[in-house]
Amino acid sequence: MENLKNVLFFYSSFTAKSGRIEYGIYCLVNILLSLLALDLYRNVNLDNEKILNIFYSCLIFLFTFVPMQAVTTRRLRELNANPTFVVFNFIPILNIAFKYSYYW
């Protein structure tokens, strides 16, 4: 019950810590909403009213971006890792370089 309270009320908080269950809930919701947005985008037809699906899919991605970044920062804080690793999500080339340097 505590995890659901955190999901509903602290979705944009970068200050606390987040456990595995809370992070898993965010990831599951993010995956489901991303699949919905991709399905909407796939059904776009430029000749009729389905052009609004582009707007809806972009809206879904925008509304899920900040909460996912917040819970990732909180989860990194729980793992005693540096929360500035979230910056790698904004710069894809750094993200790829960091992943490959980790395996070497």
N, C-alpha and C positions, 0 to 999 in steps of 0.2 A: 504494500500500500504506500509505503514511503517513496518507492521509485516512481509510482504513478503521480504522486503529488509533485515530485521534482520535475517530471516531464511536463506537467501542466503549468506549473507556476514559475519554474526557473529555467525555461527553455532558452533564454538569451543571457543568462548569467555566466560570466567568465571567471568568477571569483571562487566558487566552492570546488568541491571534488565530486567526481562521478564514478560510480561503481560499474561493474561489468553488466549487470542487468539493465541499468539505465542506459548505458551506451548501446547495448543490444537492441533495446526498444527503439532508440533513435535510428539506428542503422536499418532495422526492419521497416520502420515507417518511411524512411528516406528511400529505400529500395522500392517499396510499393508505390510511392508517389512518383518516383522516377520512371517506373514502368508505365504508369498511367500517362505521364507527360509524353513519353516516347510513343505510346499508342496514339495519343491525340495528334502528335506531330506526323506520324506515319499516315494518318487518314486525311491529311490536308489536301484540299482540292481548291485550286485558285479560281475556279469558275463559279463557285457558289458560296454559301454561307459558312462552309467549313474552313474558311480562311481564319476565322476566329480561333481555331485550334492552336495556331502558332502563338497567339496571345496567351491562351490558357496554359500552354506548356511552359512558356517563359515565366508566367506568374507562379506556377508550381515550383520551378527551379529557384526563383528568387525567394519564395517563402520558406524553403527548406535549407537555404544556404547558411544563414546566420545561426539557426539553432544547431545545425550539424557542426559548424566551426566552434561554437560555444561548448558543446558536449565533448568534442575532441580535445579542446584545451583543458577542460576539467578532468578528462580521463588521463591525459598526459601528466597533469598535476598529481593525480592519484598514484600514478606509477613512478613518481619522483623523477620524471624526465623533464627536459626543458620545454615549457609550453610554447616557446618561440618556433618550434618545429612546425607549427600550424602555418607559418609563413610559406613553407614549401608548397602548400596547396595553391597559393596564389601565383607562384612562379614555376611553371611546369618543367622548365629545363633544369632548375635546381633540384626539383623533386626527382627527376630521372637520374641526375648525377649522384644525388645522395643515396638512392636505392642501389645503384651499381657500385658505388664505393663501399657500401656496407657489405656486399658479397665478396669483395676482393680481399 
